[in-house]
Amino acid sequence: MKRPSFRTFTLALTTCLIPLSQAFSQDDSSVAAAPLLDEEVLPNYHYEYIPDFTYKEIETRVKAMDHEMSFELNDRIFSFIQYFTVRNRDYTKMVLARKELFFPMFDETMAKHEMPLEIKYLSIIESGLDPQIRSRVGAMGLWQFMPATGRMYGMNTNSEVDDRMDPELSTEAAAKYLKSLYRMFGDWEVAMAAYNCGPGNVRKAIRRSGGKKTFWGIYNYLPRETRSYVPQVQAMLYILNHLEEHNFHPEDPTYVVEYEKIRFDRALSLDKLAELTNLCVSDLKTLNPAIKNTKLPESNRTMALRIPKSKVPYIKENLAWLNDSLNNAPTVLLASNVALMSVEDLAQEIKQSGTIYKVRSGDVLGSIAQRHGVSVTQLKSWNNLSSNLIRVGQTLHINSGMSGNIASTQTNAAGQTTYVVQPGDSLWIISRKHQGLTVEQIKRLNNLNSNNIKPGQKLIIG
């Protein structure tokens, strides 16, 4: 009786040891030609372990949490915990990837206004921590301010800049608004409900409930969307404090780039600023999400820009030169405008009209350009540089023929000395080309109201 069982066991074991082929579909036409046991292919399972949990387990964890706001588990909150940990885990993972960008700033703002730190989870439900997200009704930013409410708290909007997308301004405004709602209703849950549907709807719900003053007391009388709003905030509060229990492990969190604010006091283009400072445009856009189309208009010229801290010393050291050069449009190189010449002709031209400069320790393109009275754009063009990076010992060709003053400076019949603006020129560069001449003198001699000039323009310089 035991021998057949032993044979069955041996056969089963042998079968299990046969290498498995790659899984295939029945309608895959190529599978017939593939040898079944050609090579060992390990099975590849694409699944994610989602831990089971019970209402009682969640309730125990909630009771052990340290939180300032009222938080008592019920079926509604539990259903949203299930939703964000089981059915829509991707949303939770997206939030985890972004939270380090904003949570430290949220905590600082809430602490400053003496508010519960748990209020920050409201932004997750409002925007998914996306500072540039727009709702179907026109609300914008991390805290989803409507235009009118934004203006009440000093956030203005125009075609180029929307302050509601500024993380710091909108968080400060949200804290003030929520605190005023708390003073109005005396309950943080009710204040969050009023943030979502407006204080008028909350007052109406309080009247219909017979004067009850808690969120769950007026729950059935609130708009449908608001009934889900506060439970979702509380579900996220629980989940982000119990990530391991639900197998959430942030793999690629995004951290904020350290920055300082610098005021340029002029209209400018982020593209041009990036070109002059060797910054990445995408970094500037990420740090300054309120700027819509990479252009800071004249109406917002006093807006301070967030600049990566690594570039702050260079920008402060060269602020005067940068301010002047920011007037020029970003350099656009078109292949059709590039004149081709042989290496021999190019070498001869440099020999006749150019200067060779060897980069020394501490040099940057801005200081070299200033020393030779040319622009950074010209230096990059003459040396085929795609960025502002240079290295010690590198040889730079400076085309003195293009930067000299002989051909572009003339004396007219009235005895005035005039200068014809060259490509890449700015008032600051022109002043450096002529000893004793300042930008203000050029503007006064030519009745200029701004620093804007264009190639071919004739300027009086003496």
C-alpha positions in Angstrom: 0.0 0.0 0.0 2.9 2.4 0.7 4.8 1.8 -2.6 2.3 3.5 -4.9 2.2 6.5 -2.5 6.0 6.7 -2.6 6.0 6.5 -6.4 3.3 9.3 -6.5 5.4 11.5 -4.2 8.6 10.8 -6.3 6.8 11.7 -9.5 5.4 14.9 -8.0 8.8 15.9 -6.7 10.4 15.3 -10.1 7.8 17.3 -11.8 8.3 20.2 -9.5 12.1 20.2 -10.3 11.5 20.6 -14.1 12.5 24.2 -15.1 9.5 26.3 -16.0 9.3 28.2 -19.3 8.1 31.8 -19.5 4.4 32.4 -19.2 2.6 32.9 -22.5 -0.8 33.7 -23.9 -2.9 31.1 -25.7 -3.1 33.3 -28.7 0.6 34.0 -28.9 1.6 32.6 -32.4 5.3 32.5 -31.5 5.0 30.1 -28.7 4.7 27.0 -30.9 8.2 27.5 -32.3 9.7 28.0 -28.8 11.2 24.9 -27.1 9.4 24.3 -23.9 12.4 23.3 -21.8 15.1 25.2 -23.7 16.4 27.1 -20.7 15.5 27.9 -17.1 13.3 31.0 -16.7 12.4 32.1 -13.2 8.8 33.1 -12.7 8.3 36.9 -12.5 5.4 37.9 -10.3 4.2 41.5 -10.5 2.2 42.0 -7.4 2.4 44.0 -4.2 1.8 42.6 -0.8 -1.1 44.4 0.9 -1.5 43.5 4.5 -4.9 42.6 5.9 -6.3 44.6 8.8 -9.4 44.7 10.8 -11.5 47.5 12.2 -10.4 46.6 15.7 -6.7 46.8 14.8 -7.1 50.3 13.2 -9.1 51.5 16.2 -6.4 50.4 18.6 -3.8 52.2 16.5 -5.9 55.4 16.4 -6.4 55.4 20.1 -2.6 55.2 20.6 -1.9 58.1 18.3 -0.8 61.4 19.7 -2.8 64.2 18.0 -4.3 67.5 18.9 -7.5 67.4 16.8 -10.5 65.3 17.6 -10.2 61.9 15.9 -12.4 59.0 16.7 -12.6 56.1 14.3 -16.0 55.3 12.6 -17.2 53.4 9.6 -16.8 56.4 7.3 -13.2 57.0 8.2 -12.4 53.3 8.1 -13.8 53.0 4.5 -11.4 55.8 3.4 -8.5 54.0 5.1 -9.3 50.9 3.1 -9.6 53.0 -0.1 -6.2 54.7 0.3 -4.3 51.6 1.5 -5.9 49.0 -0.8 -7.8 50.3 -3.8 -5.9 53.5 -4.5 -2.4 52.9 -3.2 -0.9 54.9 -6.1 -2.4 58.1 -4.8 -0.8 57.5 -1.4 2.5 56.7 -3.0 2.4 59.9 -5.0 1.7 61.9 -1.8 4.7 60.1 0.0 7.0 61.1 -2.9 6.0 64.8 -2.5 5.5 65.3 1.2 9.1 66.2 2.1 8.8 69.1 -0.3 6.1 70.8 1.8 5.6 69.2 5.2 8.5 70.9 7.0 7.2 74.3 5.8 3.6 73.3 6.7 4.8 72.4 10.3 6.6 75.7 10.7 3.6 77.7 9.5 1.1 75.8 11.7 3.3 76.1 14.7 3.7 79.8 14.1 0.0 80.3 14.1 -0.5 77.9 17.1 -2.6 75.5 15.1 -2.7 71.7 15.2 0.0 70.2 13.0 -2.6 67.8 11.7 -4.1 70.6 9.6 -1.4 70.0 7.0 -3.1 66.7 5.9 -5.9 68.9 4.5 -3.6 69.9 1.6 -3.2 66.3 0.6 -7.0 66.0 0.0 -7.2 69.5 -1.6 -4.3 69.1 -4.1 -2.4 65.9 -3.7 0.6 68.3 -2.8 0.7 69.7 -6.4 1.3 73.5 -6.2 0.2 74.0 -9.8 -3.0 71.9 -9.8 -6.2 73.6 -11.0 -9.7 72.4 -10.1 -12.6 72.4 -12.5 -14.1 75.5 -10.9 -10.8 77.5 -11.0 -9.3 76.9 -7.6 -5.5 76.8 -7.7 -2.5 75.6 -5.7 -1.7 73.5 -2.7 -4.6 74.8 -0.7 -7.0 75.4 -3.7 -7.9 79.0 -3.3 -10.5 80.6 -5.5 -9.4 84.0 -7.0 -11.7 86.1 -4.8 -10.6 84.4 -1.6 -7.0 84.5 -2.7 -7.2 88.3 -3.2 -8.6 88.6 0.4 -5.3 87.2 1.6 -3.0 89.2 -0.7 -2.6 86.6 -3.4 -2.9 88.3 -6.8 -3.3 86.8 -10.3 -2.3 88.0 -13.8 -1.5 86.4 -17.1 2.1 85.7 -16.0 2.0 85.1 -12.2 -0.5 83.4 -9.9 0.4 83.8 -6.2 -2.0 81.0 -5.3 0.6 78.6 -6.7 3.3 80.0 -4.4 3.7 77.4 -1.6 4.7 79.8 1.1 2.1 82.5 0.3 -0.7 80.0 0.0 0.2 78.1 3.1 0.3 81.3 5.1 -3.1 82.4 3.7 -4.6 78.9 4.4 -3.4 79.1 8.0 -5.0 82.5 8.5 -8.2 81.5 6.8 -8.5 78.2 8.8 -7.8 80.0 12.1 -10.5 82.6 11.4 -12.9 79.7 10.7 -11.9 78.0 13.9 -12.6 81.3 15.8 -16.0 81.3 14.1 -17.1 77.7 14.9 -14.8 76.7 17.8 -14.0 73.2 16.3 -11.2 72.3 13.9 -13.2 69.6 12.1 -16.0 72.1 11.5 -13.5 74.7 10.4 -12.1 72.3 7.8 -15.7 71.6 6.6 -16.2 75.3 6.3 -12.9 75.6 4.3 -14.4 73.1 1.8 -18.0 74.3 1.5 -18.0 77.8 2.9 -19.1 79.1 6.3 -22.6 79.8 5.0 -23.3 76.2 4.3 -21.9 75.2 7.7 -24.2 77.7 9.5 -27.1 76.3 7.5 -26.2 72.7 8.6 -25.9 73.8 12.2 -29.4 75.3 12.1 -30.9 72.2 10.4 -29.3 69.9 13.0 -31.0 71.8 15.8 -27.9 73.7 16.9 -25.3 70.9 17.0 -21.7 72.3 16.8 -19.5 69.2 15.9 -18.7 67.9 12.5 -20.4 64.5 13.1 -23.4 66.3 14.7 -24.0 68.3 11.5 -22.7 65.6 9.1 -26.1 64.6 7.5 -26.9 68.3 6.8 -23.6 69.2 5.0 -23.1 69.0 1.2 -22.3 65.5 -0.1 -18.7 66.4 -1.0 -18.0 67.9 2.4 -19.2 64.8 4.2 -16.3 62.9 2.5 -13.8 65.7 3.0 -13.0 65.6 6.7 -13.0 61.7 6.9 -10.5 61.7 4.0 -8.2 64.1 5.9 -8.4 61.9 9.0 -7.8 58.7 7.0 -4.6 60.3 5.6 -3.6 61.4 9.1 -3.8 57.7 10.2 -2.1 56.2 7.1 0.9 58.5 7.0 1.5 57.7 10.7 1.3 53.9 10.1 3.1 53.4 6.8 4.9 50.2 7.6 1.8 48.5 8.9 0.3 48.9 5.4 3.6 48.1 3.5 4.3 51.6 2.3 8.0 52.3 1.9 8.8 55.6 0.0 11.5 54.6 -2.5 12.1 57.9 -4.2 11.1 60.8 -2.0 11.6 64.3 -3.4 13.4 66.8 -1.1 13.3 70.5 -1.5 16.3 72.2 -3.0 17.9 74.6 -0.5 17.3 78.1 -1.6 17.5 81.8 -0.8 15.3 84.6 -2.1 16.9 87.3 -4.3 15.1 90.4 -5.6 16.1 91.5 -9.0 13.6 94.4 -9.2 13.0 94.1 -12.9 11.0 92.1 -15.4 13.0 89.1 -16.5 12.9 85.7 -18.2 13.8 82.5 -16.2 15.4 81.2 -19.4 17.7 84.2 -19.6 18.5 84.0 -15.9 19.4 80.3 -16.3 21.6 81.1 -19.3 23.5 83.8 -17.4 24.0 81.8 -14.2 24.3 78.2 -15.6 21.2 77.2 -13.7 18.7 74.6 -14.8 15.4 76.2 -16.0 13.4 73.3 -14.6 15.0 74.0 -11.1 14.0 77.6 -11.3 10.4 76.7 -12.4 10.1 74.1 -9.5 11.3 76.6 -6.9 9.1 79.4 -8.4 5.8 77.6 -9.4 3.8 80.9 -9.2 5.5 82.0 -12.5 3.3 80.5 -15.2 5.3 80.9 -18.4 8.9 81.4 -17.2 8.5 85.2 -17.5 8.3 87.6 -14.6 6.4 90.7 -15.8 7.0 94.4 -15.0 3.9 94.3 -12.7 5.6 91.7 -10.5 9.2 93.1 -10.8 9.5 93.3 -6.9 8.8 89.6 -6.5 11.7 87.8 -4.9 12.9 84.7 -6.8 13.9 81.5 -5.1 17.5 80.6 -6.2 19.3 77.4 -5.4 21.7 78.1 -2.5 24.7 76.8 -4.5 24.4 79.7 -6.9 23.6 82.5 -4.5 27.2 83.7 -3.8 27.9 84.0 -7.6 24.6 85.9 -8.2 25.2 88.3 -5.3 28.7 89.0 -6.5 27.6 89.7 -10.0 24.2 91.2 -9.3 24.9 94.5 -11.1 26.1 92.8 -14.3 23.3 90.3 -14.2 20.6 93.0 -13.7 21.9 94.8 -16.8 22.3 91.7 -18.9 18.8 90.3 -18.0 17.4 93.0 -20.4 18.7 91.0 -23.3 16.5 88.2 -24.8 17.7 84.6 -24.3 20.3 83.7 -26.9 18.8 81.7 -29.8 21.3 80.0 -32.1 19.9 79.0 -35.5 21.8 76.6 -37.7 20.8 78.5 -40.8 22.6 81.7 -39.5 25.9 80.0 -38.7 28.6 80.7 -41.4 30.8 77.7 -42.0 34.5 78.2 -42.5 37.6 76.0 -42.7 39.8 75.4 -39.7 42.6 77.3 -41.4 40.4 80.3 -42.1 39.1 80.3 -38.5 42.7 80.1 -37.1 43.8 83.0 -39.3 40.8 85.1 -38.2 41.6 84.5 -34.6 45.2 85.3 -35.1 44.4 88.6 -36.8 41.6 89.9 -34.6 41.3 87.8 -31.5 42.8 87.5 -28.0 43.6 84.2 -26.3 42.9 83.9 -22.5 43.8 81.0 -20.3 41.3 80.4 -17.5 42.8 80.8 -14.0 41.6 79.6 -10.6 38.5 81.5 -9.4 37.6 82.7 -12.9 33.9 82.6 -14.1 32.6 83.7 -17.5 31.1 86.8 -16.0 34.4 88.1 -14.6 36.3 87.3 -17.8 33.6 89.1 -19.9 33.8 92.1 -17.6 37.6 92.2 -17.8 37.5 92.3 -21.6 34.4 94.4 -22.1 32.4 91.7 -23.8 29.2 89.8 -22.9 29.0 86.2 -21.6 26.8 85.4 -24.6 29.7 86.5 -27.0 32.2 84.4 -25.0 30.1 81.3 -25.3 29.4 81.9 -29.0 33.1 82.4 -29.8 34.2 79.3 -27.9 31.2 77.0 -28.8 30.2 76.7 -25.1 26.8 75.2 -24.4 26.9 76.2 -20.7 28.7 78.7 -18.4 31.0 75.9 -17.1 34.8 76.5 -17.6 37.8 74.8 -16.2 41.2 76.0 -15.0 43.8 76.0 -17.8 41.1 76.1 -20.6 41.9 78.4 -23.5 39.2 81.0 -24.5 39.2 83.0 -27.7 38.1 86.6 -27.3 37.2 88.2 -30.6 38.5 91.7 -30.0 37.4 92.7 -33.5 33.8 92.4 -32.5 34.2 93.9 -29.1 36.5 96.8 -29.9 35.2 100.4 -30.0 37.0 101.7 -33.2 34.3 100.7 -35.8 31.4 101.3 -33.5 32.4 104.7 -32.1 32.2 107.9 -34.1 32.1 111.6 -33.7 29.2 113.4 -35.4 29.1 117.0 -36.9 27.9 118.4 -33.6 31.0 117.1 -31.8 29.2 114.4 -30.0 30.8 110.9 -29.6 28.3 108.2 -30.6 28.4 104.4 -30.2 26.5 101.9 -32.3 25.1 99.1 -30.2 26.6 95.7 -31.1 24.9 92.3 -30.7 25.1 91.1 -27.0 25.7 94.7 -25.7 24.0 96.1 -22.6 24.4 99.5 -21.0 26.7 98.1 -18.4 28.9 96.4 -21.0 29.1 99.7 -23.0 30.0 101.7 -19.9 32.8 99.2 -19.2 34.2 99.7 -22.8 34.5 103.5 -22.2 36.6 104.6 -19.3 34.8 107.0 -16.9 31.4 106.3 -18.4 28.5 105.1 -16.2 25.1 103.5 -17.0 23.3 106.5 -15.6 25.3 108.9 -17.8 24.4 107.0 -20.9 20.7 107.0 -19.9 20.8 110.7 -19.2 22.6 111.6 -22.5 20.1 109.6 -24.5 16.9 110.3 -22.5 16.4 106.5 -21.8 13.8 105.5 -19.2 15.0 101.9 -19.0 18.0 99.8 -19.7 16.5 98.3 -22.9 18.7 98.8 -26.0 18.9 96.9 -29.4 21.7 96.2 -31.9 22.2 99.0 -34.4 20.9 101.7 -32.0 23.1 104.8 -31.9 23.9 106.1 -28.5 25.5 109.4 -27.4 28.4 108.5 -25.1 30.2 111.9 -24.8 
